[in-house]
Amino acid sequence: MFKSIITLAAIVASASAHYTFPSLVVNGATTPAWVNVRKTNNFNTQAPVTDVTSADFRCYDTQTNPTAQTITVSAGSPLGIMSDGTIYHPGVVNVYMAKAPGDVSSFAGDGNVWFKVYEISAVTDGGSSIKFPAEGVPGVTFTVPKNLPSGQYLVRMEAIALHVAQSYGGAQFYISCGQVNVVNGGNGSPGPLVAIPGVYTGYEPGILININYPIPKNYTQPGPAVWSG
């Protein structure tokens, strides 16, 4: 009975409170929606991506043919990514970047070019509880690695909602790609490099997981290790 109540509550929650990530935060200022972030297909519906193999899993923009302006940020400085509300659902966050060979406006992000720069994982205690520090926050802020080479980059937000992730395809991915010009960079070699889509199969233990019952004893963050420079 208890398990049924939890499952029903999760299903009801899955039908509401979706979100997008339309803005960046640079030098403490939040940019207008969809100016420095490529407009996603769900800019009206807020619906998530659930197929990790789809073309939309990269920047979720196959239907919008978006154009965005590129904003300058210094290596070693904070960069934020803001939602249009809050990260309502329990889950985790990954932030990836990919360096364009030239103008990022024409960069699709094909191939093994993505590296992780930030993550917010779950907190477990051996099975008594599981907590999600990203739940309920309006956005995330991380430090652009100081040794990141100067140049133009896509910065990809990935919030993974896990409230109905107990079956394959149940995890919900809320995604956006911003465009930044990194200055005052270093000579680091970011990695590991992965392809998106391709980085996940959907069967990873941090993606295909029942967070409601029984409570997981531990949690494994999906994706490669964070490159901090």
Summary of the structure (lengths in Angstrom):
residues: 229
radius of gyration: 17.2
end to end distance: 49.3
largest distance: 58.2
contacts: 751
relative contact order: 0.24
helix: 9%
strand: 29%
